[in-house]
Amino acid sequence: MEALRLWALWLPGLALMRIRAATATTLAPPVPGTACSYFSNKSCEECLRNVSCLWCYTHNTCTDYPVRSILPSSSLCHLSAARWGVCWLNFEALIIAIAVIAGLILVSIIACCCYCCYCRKSSRGPSEEEERLSRDREERRLQSLQRKQERKVKHDEIRKKYGLLQDSDHPYSRFENE
């Protein structure tokens, strides 16, 4: 029984070691001194294991990446057929994707700067226009109070003239006389 239990533990370990050995032989990294041209007429995956290599689908060639220029020249390989890093992404798509991402980052930075400037402007205090509107509002309120006071004085004069305004100290004195 003990031997059966040990066999059950060893079996998955052996299977795992066999799988690792099989993948290690198929996915072995290239020898450091190997030139990229050695991988020509093989597969894209084998060529691109070395990051200094460029795969061209039109000629099925693996060449050294032209590090002096950012993009490979069209005489070496067209951008739509050139692969670097991964086989499923060509240089045209890579350029478009990088341009879109850079544009989004740039737009977001500009939007953040504009938003921050707007927040700072509004947090500093009221603007000149808001101050002017506030002064005008206060001026109209004071004029309204002044006109109201003038009307009250005029109405009091009329009441006094016709005897409607009696002792202002005793507002109920009119009712006492009756």
Phi, psi and omega in degrees: 000318179297320180293323179294320180294317178295322179296322179294329178281325181284331185297310178296325178296318178294320179297319179296319179294323179293320179294318179296321179294321180292318180287330179293326179284327180276331183252024182295134179293152181293155177295135186304328182272000184286132178283154181294330181296342177297330183270004177297148182059022171250222180251160179297319182299318179295320181294316188278003172295330175269120186290348179269006182255153179234130180258134178244119183287333182293322182253356186053049181240151176244119182234164175292140180290132180285094185286341180288327175250148183291315180252147177292144181288157181291338177289332178282310180190141177292150183297328181287341181254352183275139178230140176212131180090300178225152184278340186270000183234117179272171185292326179300312179296323179296316179296316179297316181296317179294320179295318179296314180296317178296320177297317178297319178295318180296315179297319180293323177295317179296317179297319178296318179297316179296318180296317180295319179295320179294318179295320179295320181295318181283336181277343180292333182138184182291147180281175181298319181294318178296321177296318179297316179296322178295317178297317179298318179298317179294321178297315178296322179294317179295319177297320178297317178296321179295315178297322179296319179294318178297318178298319181297316179299315180296317179295322178295322177297317179295318179296320179295319181299318183264007175076019179274340181262113180254208184297118182284344178288329182238093183293342181261008182294331179298321181286333181289326183287337184279000000 
